[in-house]
Amino acid sequence: MSGRRLDQYALGLRLAFTGGRDPLVRVLLSAVAIGLGVALLLLTASVPGMEQHRDARIHSQYDMLYGSTSMRASDRTVLIADTSTVFRGQDIRGRAVQPEGVDAPLPPGVAHYPGPGQMVVSPALASLLRANGSGLLRARLHYTPVGTIGEAGLLGPAQLSYIVGSDSLSFADGAVRIDEFGHPFTSKALNPLLVLLILVGFVVMLTPVVVFVGAAARFGGDQRDRRLSALRLSGADRRMTARTAAGESLGGAVVGLVLGLLFFLIGRRLLQNFSVEGLSFYAQDVSPQPVIAALVVVVVPALSIAVTQLAMHRVSLDPLGAVRRSVARKRRLWWRALLPVVGLGVLALALRSPQGIQQTQGMLLTAVGMLLLLAGVSALLPWLVEAATRRVPGGSLSWQLAVRRLQLGSGPAAGAVSGIVVAVAGAIALQTLFLGIQSSFTPSAQLSASVAGPRSGSPAAPAVAAVPAEVTFPGTPSQQLTQYAAEIRSSPEVATAAGVHDFYLTGPGNANGSLLRVADCQTLATFAVLPSCKDGDSFVALGSGYNNTALLDRRGTVVSTQSLGGSMADGPDWRIPAVTATVHQTDPAADPDSMGIGMLFATPGAVPGALLTSGTGAIFVGLDPTGPDVQDQLRTTVALLSPWATVSFPDSSDTNHDFTSVTHALLAGAALTLLLVAGSLLVGQLEQLRERKRSLAALFAVGARRRTLALSVLWQSAVPVAIGLLLAVGGGLALGGALLHLAQLPVGYDWPGVAAMVALAGAAVLLVTLLSLPVLLRTMRPSGLHFE
């Protein structure tokens, strides 16, 4: 680039800051708008780093996963057991620790080990324990707090975590021995559907930002053109004036970059005060990738220059100082309609890509196809607004003022709302894809695990429970399990409680495996229809599915046993006893441990006594659904009996962890994008009012009412938004259907969600109009007629 051209860009840059109040206000408005976009771009560029930091924190917390029951004790070992719990739907990570020497490794974020009965907690858990309504949690975690877990030991500021000291841990309690905390972990490849969901989310979040950054570069075009006409009078040609205008836009872009960095630094500091479904980050973890950040710094000014020079081709500057637009030409439709068609074609190519969505080619094709389709939605909007307002019926004065303004120039109005239109189209597509993928990662709720009552001919049994739960006690003898069941049964929120010991039986040669359940007659009667029962009896219970009972039919066969749940400890070998009868399970599909297959039901007298001295016991609980906080009540009751026990609810859906993390991240990103779109729409509205202040002041001076002018501003925004939302719905549904087809998922739409998106966009326009009313009222003052 020659020095003369640089001087012309520098002249425009100087005019932006020294040309008076109007150009300075224009620079500041465009800088604020561009700064909001840059802040979100930098935040998006931080996502890979945020994920990397979170993975490192997750790996630093790995402990029990690499523990052992065969490692010898030393000064550098520690016993550790899982004591995690849940309170009102919030997961609380818990660990019980017992150092075995002075050199035992410390958990990350912990300065010293807590003593027996003491605990260290995360700041978020400390706040939760102090909160009103956390009485059940305080009773459950009745240990004495003696410290705080630092950032090094937490996934984020919102993580609920505690570490409690102990002096009585054992392998029978489910503890393991470790000699270090944290292990490197090779992450597995994400499911292709999740890769597609992430890719769609990124494109949906970034496209409105790019659209609005381009729109912000055109702020104040009319006033800029009047200033540049003076250059034409002094002998400047069209190219020079275009470069000068680009230099002026460059000033707003440079200031916008600085403001964007400031907004980003403030935003990441505020980010650590919020969490989305338990997902939170520390401020230092939010740092953009250097390469992507450098691209943002280069692309944003280049985009502002390109948009300005493109806009100058549509303007004719009179050397005498007047601004005269070129002969009005109808906007061409063919290339605008071609963009979404080509986008769908590129998505079809991605569908046939042999490398798949996980490879670079498939990802690029999908991203390009989406960008073309969303760009087509944005490009079609000005043409549709122009076509719709060309011949519209008359109406009220406010309606006629708005329509006439759109007829004279629909570009600024359409450009101001193009960001929100693209955002809605992308959000509908993302929502449609999310609905299709959700069924692949969120299994349907299991059948009720209610404890069914006995049929005729069997002993009396508890009534059917509405809310099922299973409590597992590792290393619990039969007598103690019976005591636990009685104490749980006496709790007010519990309707039924049946304690059993479950084992896996393996025949000779590790073949012909089957299941064994040991309990007293009254308890066994809740799981099967028994003709009669006394201690010492055993029964082969047929399931609803595969009946693997061949091993159980061979009386006297020596089998090995392994306790289900807990540490999966091996039990003693024993011989299959004589079977009293063959029975049918009352509801095998509802039993989470039987899995609907055949199993052996035995009373304690039918099995060796050693089998029931240290095995893992389970208590099937039926909760009264009418009680308050029944799940937390049960968890607290169980924790007071044994801190090593675990409580599970078979009716709870088990959602894929990766899917949950991706969903939470996309929700956070979508919320930030909506905030940006609303803020940028407000900035655009204020810029339009500033450009029209003299015409609005003149209308008010000749008798136009404030109400009429306010309604005209509302109509001027509402018409492009209404047309744009219709376009967004069509484009979003088309893109969502194409993505579902790409993922080979059944095509379906969330119509209530689509309606909610449209209503949200309409509410955003109404809110922006209301917020701009004070500025509108100020423009109607007589001082608005002043002109130099």
N, C-alpha and C positions, 0 to 999 in steps of 0.2 A: 504494500500500500504506500503510495507516494506521500511526501510530506505535505503537499497541498491538500490532499484529502483528509489527512489527520488534522490539519488546521481547521477544516470545515466542520469536522466532528467536534473539535475543541470549542469552536465558536458556539455551536448549539449547546454544549455542556455549560459554557459560561452564561449564555442567555437564560438557561434554566434556573440559575441561582442569583443572577444579577438583573433580570429583566423586569423586576417589580413584584408586587404581591401576587398577582394572578398566576404567573408561571411558577412561583414558589409554592403556592397552595396546590397547584396541579402536581408538582413533583412530590410533595408530601403525601397527597392522596394516593397517587400511583405507587409510591414507595411503601405505604402501609399495606396496600393490597398485595403487591409483589412480596413484601416481607412475610405476610401470612402464608403465602404459597411456598416461599423458600423455607420457612420454619417446618412446614409439614413435609416437604421434600427431604430436608435434613433428618427429620424424625424417621421417615421411611428408610432413609439410607442407614439409620442406626439399627434397624431390625436385625440384620445378620449378626451384628456385634452383641445386641441384647440377647439373642438366642445363644450365642457362644458363651457369654458370661453366665447365663442361666445354666447351661449344660455343665460348665465348670463348677458351679455351686452345687448342682445335683450330684456330680461325681464326688465332691468333697464330703458329701453326707453319706456316701455308701459305707455301710459298716456290717450289718448282719448278713448282707448278701454274700460276703466273702468270709463269713465266720466259720468256725469249725468246732466240733465236739471232740476231736481227737488231738488237737494241739495241746502240748504240755504247758502248764502254768509256769510263768517266769516273772521277773521284775518288770518286763516290758509287755505284759498281756493284761487284758481287761475282759471281764465277763459283761455281756450286754444283752438285753432283752427288749423286745418291742412292746411298748405300752401305749401305742397310738389310740386315739379315741375320736369321737365325733360329737359336736355340740351344736344342736340346731342347724344341722346341715353343713357345718364348717369342720373340715378335717383338721385335727390337732395331732401333730407329729410328737410322739413321746418315746423316750428311751430310758431304761433303767440300767445303771452302770455300777460296776464293782471292780475298781482297780485292784490288781493282784501284786503290785510292786511299786516302788518309788519312781521307776522310770516308765510307768504306763503312759501311753500316748494320750494327749488331751483331745477331746472332741473339738472340731473347728469352732472358733468363736467363744470358747470357754477358757477362762483364766486359771481355774482350779476345779478339782472335782468336788461336787457337793457331798456332804456327809450323809449317812443313813437317815432317811426321813426328811432330807433337804432337797431343794430343787433349784435349778436356774431356768429362767423363762425368757422367751422373746419379748421385746417391748409390746408387740401387738397382743400377745396372750396376757401380759401383765395388765394391760388396759381392759381386756375382756373380763378378767377375774375381778377387777374393781367395779365393773359396770353393774347397774341395777338389773335385776332379773337373771343374774348368773349364779344364783345360790346353788343350783344343782351341780354346776361345774366346780364351784369352790368346795362343795362336799366331796366331789369325786377326786379332785386334786388337792387333798388336804395337807400337802407337804408344806414345809416352811421355805418361802423364797429367800435365797441367799445371794443371788446374783442375776446378771442379765447375759443372754447369749448375744454376742457381737455380730456384726454384718458378715464376717467370714463364715459363720455357721448357719446363715439363713438364705433362703432363695430370694427373698425380697422383704421390704419393711412390713408387709401385711401377713407374713407367714406366722402361723400359730405353732409354737414349738416349745417343748420343755425337756429337761434332762433331770432325772431323779436319782439320788444316790441310794445304794442298798448294800447290805452285808450278808444277804441270805440267798443270792441268786444261785441257781443250779441248772444243769442241762435239762432236768425233768420239768422245769418251769418254761422251757422253750428258749433258754439262753444259749448263746454261743460264745466262743472265745476268739478274740481278735488281737492283733499286735500293731495295727495301724488303722487310721481313719482315712477314707478316700482312696479310690482306685481309678485308674484310667479306664475309659470305656469307649469302645468303638461303636458309634451310633449306627443303627441299621437304617437302611433306606426307607424313606417315607412311602406310604401307600400312594400309588399313582393318583387316586382320587383326591387325597390330601394335597398332593403337589398341584393338581389342577385347581383346587379350592384356593390355595395360597396365591397362585398366579393370577387367578381372576380377582381376588381381593386386592392385590397390588395394583393391577390395571384400573380397577374401579376407583380406588382411592386417589391414584395419581392423575388420571385423565382430567377430572374437573379442575385440579390445581393448574395443569398446563393450559387448559382452556381459559381460565380466569387470568393467569399471568399475561397471556396474549391480549385479553380484553383490557386489562389494566394499562397496558402500554399505549392504548388508544385514548386514554382519558384526556379531556381538554383539547380535542382535535380542532374544534372550531376556533377557539381563542389562539391556539398555536398557529393556525393557518393565517389568521389576520396579522400576527406578528411577522410571519415569514414573508408576507407580501411586501413589507418594507425592504427586504433584501432584493426582491425582484425590481423594485424601483431603483435600487443602487446598482443594478446591472447583473445580479446573480442569475444564473440559468436554473433550469428545473433540477438538474442533478445536484447542484450545490445546495439548493433549498431542501431537497430530500435528505442530503447528508446532514445538514444543519438540524433538521427536524429529528433525524435519528440520534444525533448527538444529544439533543434535549431529552429524548426518551431514555437515552443511556444514563443520564443523571438520575432519573427516577429509579432505574434498575440498580445502579450502584448503591444508592441510599437504601433501596429495598433489600439488597444483599446484607447490608450492615444491620438493618432492622430485623431481617430474618434471622440472622445469627443471634441477635439480642433476644428475640422472641423464643428461639430454640433453647437458649440457655435458661431463660425464665421458665419455659414450659417443662424442661426436663427436671428442674428443681421442684416444680409443683407436681410433676408426675409421680414422684415417690410418695405423695400424700394420698394417692388414689389407688384403688384396686378394682379389677373387674373379675368377679367370680373367683376371688382369691389370688389372681395373677397380679403381681406388682414388681417393680424394679427400683433399684437404687439409681440415683442421679448419675453416678460415675459409670454405671453400666450402659447408659444411653449415649453412645458416641458414634457418629457417622463413619462409614467406611471412607478412607481417604480418597480413593479413586472416584467413588460416586459423589462425594462432596465437591471434588474438583470439577466434575462434570456439571454440577449444579451452578457453580461459580461461573463457568464458561457459557453454559447453555442459556441461562436466564438473560444476561445482557444481549447475547446474540439473538434471542427470540424477540426481545423488545426492539432491536434495530430492524430485524426483518419485517416485523409487523408494521412498524412505522413507515418504512420505505414502500411496502405494499399498499398501505393506505394512501400514500402520497400520489400514487398513480391515478387515483380517482378524483384528484383535486386539481383545479386550474387556478393559478394565482395571477391576478391582474397586477401589472406593474404600478397602476395608480393607487393600489392599496385595498381594493375591494376583493372579496373572496367570491369567486364564481365557480360553482361546481360544473363538471362536465355534463353534457347532454345526458339526461336520465336514461339509463338502459335497464331493461328488465333483467333480473338475476337469472342466470342460466341454470337450468334444472339438470341437464344431462350428467354433468360431472358430480353434482351433489348426490344424485340418485345412484351413481355408479359406485360411490365409496362403500355403502353398506352391502351392495351386491358383491363387490370384490372381497369385502371382509368375510361374508358367508362362504365364498369360494375358498378363501385361505383356510378357514376353519375346516372345510371339507378336506383340504389337503392334509391338515394336521390329523384328521381322523384316519387317513390312509398312511400316515407316516409309519414306516416299519420300526423306527426307533422308539416310538411311544412318547408319552407326555413327559416321562422322567428324563429323557435325553434332550440335548440342546436344540436339535432341529425341531422336535415336537413342541417344546416350550416356546421357541421363537415364532413358529407358525401360529400357535394359539394366541400369543400376545399380539402379533401383528394383525391377525384377523379381528381380535377384539378392538384394537385401537382404530382400525379402519371403520368398523361398524359404529363405534361410539363417535368417531369423527364425522361420519356421515349423518348421525343424529344432530350433531351441532351445526353442520353445514346446511342441512335442510331447514333448520329453524328460521333463518332470515327470509328464505324464499317463501315459506309457508305464511309467515307474518305479512309479508308484502302482498301475497296473493289474497289473503283473507281480508286485509284492510283496503284493498283496491276498490271494492264495491260493497260497502256495508250500508244497511239502512240507517236513517237518521234516528235521533233520539234526544235525550236531554242535552243541555249545554255542556255539561262535564264530559259526556260521552263524545260529543262532536269535537271538543277540544283535544281529547286523547286520540281519537281516530285521525284527526288532521295532523297531529304531531307525528303519528306513526306513518302516515302517508308521505310526509315530507322526508322522513328518514327513519326507517325501522331498524337500521343497523345497530345503533347504540343500545336501543331497548332490547333487541334480541341478544346482543352480545352480553348485556348485563345479566340476563337470566340463563345464558347458555351453560354456565357452570352448574347451576342447580338442575337443569334438564339432563345434562350428561350424568350427574351424580344419581339422579332418580333412575335413569335407564340402567346404569351400572348396578345400582342397589337392587333393582328388580331382578336382573340377571343373576346376581350373587345369591339373592334369596331363593330363586328358583333352583339354582344348582345346590345350594345348601339343603333344601328340602329333599332333593333326590338323593344326596349323599348320606343324609342323616340316617336313613333306614339301614344303610350298610354298616353303620358303626354303633347304633343304639338299638340293641335287641329289644324285642317286645317284652313286656313285663312277664315274669314267670308266673306260673299258676300259683294260686294261694297255697302256702305251706301250712295250712291249718291242720291242727291235730283233730282228726275226725273221731266221732264217738263210735262205740262198738255197735255191732249188729246183734240181733237176737242170738242168744246162746253164749255170749261172751260176758266177762265180768264188767261191772260198771266202770265207766271211763269218763274223763272230763268232757265237757261240751266243746263244740266247735269254736275255735278262736278266730276273731276277725283279722287281727294283726299278728302275723307269725314272726318269730325271731328264733335264732339259734345262738346259744352261748357255749363256747368251747373253753374247757378248763384243762390245760396241759398238766400231765403228771398228777392226776387226781384218782385216788383209790375209789373203789365202788361205794364204800360206806360214806366217805366224804362227799362224793357226788350226790348221794341220796340226801345228805344234810343240806347241801347247796340247793338242791331242787326244792326241798321243803321251805327253806328260807326265801327263795325267789317266789314260791307259790304263795307265801304269806304277804307279799307286797301288794298294796292296794290296786296297782295298775295291772297286775297279772291275773289272768283268768285260769290258765292251765300251765303246768310245767312238768315235763317228762324227761328224766335223765337216762341216758344210754351210753354204752361204750361201743364204738364202731371199729372194726378191724378189717383188713384185707387179707384173705387167705390165699396161699399159694401152694399148689400140689407138688408132687415129685417132678423134678426137672423144670421148676419155675413155670409150669403150665397150668391151665385149667383154673385160673383165679376166680374167686368169688368173694362175696361180702358176708360179714358176720356182725350181728347186732345183739348185744347182751343187755338185758334189763329184767326187772321183775315182771310177774304175770300181768299186774294191772297196767303197767306201762306198755308192755308188748301188745296188749289188747287195743291200744289206741292206734296201732299200725297195721293190724291184721285181724281177721275174723277167726278167733280161736274156739274150737269145740269145747275144750276144758284146759286147765293149766294148773300145774303145781311146780314147785322148785325142783329142778332137775330135768324138766322137759325141754325139748328143742323142736323147732318147726321149720320146714322148708316153705318159704313164702314166695309164691309166684308173682312176678311183676306183670306190667301191661306191655312191656316190650320184650327184649331179648332175655330169655330165662337161662342164665348160665349156672345151672344147678347140677351138672353132671358130676362134679367133684363131691357135692353134698350127698349124693345118693350112695357113695361108697363108704359104708360104715367101717371104721377102724383105720382109714387112710391117714397117714401122718402128714400134717400140713404145718407150714410156717405162718406166723402171724405178723402183721405190721399195723401199728396204730394209725388210724386216719386222723389228719389234722395235727396241729402242734409240730413237733420235731420229726414226725413219722418214725418214731422209735420202733425197733424190732422187739417182738414179744417172744415168749417161749413156744416151742413146738408142742403140738398136742394131736390127739387122734379124734377123728370125726365121730361124734356119739351117735347112738341110735336115734333116728328121727321119730318123734311122737306122731306127727301128722303133717300132711301137706295142706297149706292154707293159702288164702288169697289176701293180698294187701288191700287195705281199705281205699287208699288213694296213692298208688305208687308214683304217679306223675307229680304229686304235690310234695313228695319227700325229697328235699334237696340232696340228701346223701345216698339214697337208694338208686337214683337215676333211672327209675322205672324198670330195673332188672331184678331177677330173682336173687334172694339172699337167705341166709340162715338166721332165724331168730332163736336165741338160746337164753335160758334163765341162768342165774349165777351158779347154781348147783351143777350145770351141765358142762362147765368149762373149768380149767385149772384155776386155782385161787391166785397163782402168780400172774395170771393174765390180767387181773383187775386191780393189781396193786399200784401200778404206775402208768397205766395207759391214759390216753387223752379221752376225757369224758365230754359228752355233749348234752345240753339240756334244750329240748325243744319247748319254746315258750309261746303261749297264746296271750296277747295283750288285749285289754279292754279298750276298744277304739274310742270310747266316750271320755276317757280320762285325758287331762291336760298333759302335754309333753311326755307321752307315754314312752317314747323311744329313749329320751334323755333320762327319764326316771329309771328305766331298766338299766341303762349303762351305768348310772351312778350306783344303783343297788349292787350290780355285779362287781364294779371296781372296789367297793368296800369289802366284798367277799374275797376277791383275789385280784391283785393288780395285773396279773399275767393273763387273765381271761380276755377273750375277744367276743364281741357281740356283732352279729350280722343279721340282716333282714333280707330273706330270699326274694321278697317282692320288689326290692329296689332294683332298678335297671342298672346294668353294668355297662357304662359308656367307655369307649376306647379313649385311653389317656391322650394319645396324639391328637385325636379328633377334638377332644375337649380343649387342649392347649391352643390348637389352631383357631377354634371357634372363639375363644376368649380374646385372642390377639386380634382377630378380624373385627370383633365387636368394638374393641378399643379404637382401632384404626378408623372404623366407620363413624364412630362418635366424633372423633377429631375432624374427619372430613366434613361432616355435617356442620360442625361449628365453623370451620373455615368457609364453607359455602355461604352460610348465613352472614358471617362477617364481611365477606367479599361482596355479597349482594347489597349490603348496607352501604359499603364504601362506593359502589357503583351508583346507587341511588343518590347519594349525596353529591357525587360528581355531576350527575345529570341536572340536579337542582341548581348547582352552582353555575352551570353553563346557561341555564334558562332564567337566571334571576332577573334580568332586565325585562324579558318578555312577560314573566309572571307579575313583576311589579307594574308594568304598563297595563296589563289586564285588570289588576286590582284598582289601579288609578282611574280607569274608565268605568268602574262600577261592578266588576265581577266579584261575587261573594267569595269569602274564604272557603266556605263549604264546597262551592262549585270547583274551585281550583284544587282543593284537596282530593275531591272525588276524581278529577281528571288525572291527577298523578296516580291514584289507585288504579283507574282503568288502564292507564298507559303501561303499568306493570302487569296488571291482571291478564290483559289480552295475550301478550307474548307467552306468559306463563301457562295459560290455559291451552294454547296451541302447542306449546312445548311439552306439556305433560301428556297430552294425547300422543305426541310423537315419542316421548320417552317410554310410555307404556308399550306401544307397539315395538319399538326397538329393543326394550328390555326383555319382553316376552320372546321375541325372535332370537335374541342372543342367548337367553336362558335355555330355550328349547334346543338350540344348536349345541350348547355346551353339554346338556344332558345326553344328546345323541352322540356327542364326541366321547363321553364317559360310558356309553352303552348302558344308560340307565333309563327307566321308563319316564316318559315326558308327563309332567304334571305341574300345576301351578297353584301357588298359595294366594288365592284371590283375596281373602281378607288382608293378607300382608301387602298385596299390591295396592288395595284401597287405602291402607294405612300410610304407605309411602306417598301416595298422591295427596292425601289429606295433610301429611306433614309438610310437604313442599308448599301447598297452598297456605298453610298456617305461617310458614316462614316468610312468604311474600307479604301477607297481611301484617305480620309483626314488623318487618322491615319498613313498610309504609308508615305504620304508626310511629316508629322510632324516628322517621325522617320528617314528621310533621312539624316539630319545633324549627327545623331549618327552613321548611317551606314557609312558615309564618314570618320568619325573619326576612326572607327574600321579598315579601310583599310590602316592605316599608318604602317610603318615598326615596330613601337613600339608594335603593336598588336601581333607580333610574339614572344614577350618576354614571357618566361615561367619559373616559379620556381618550 
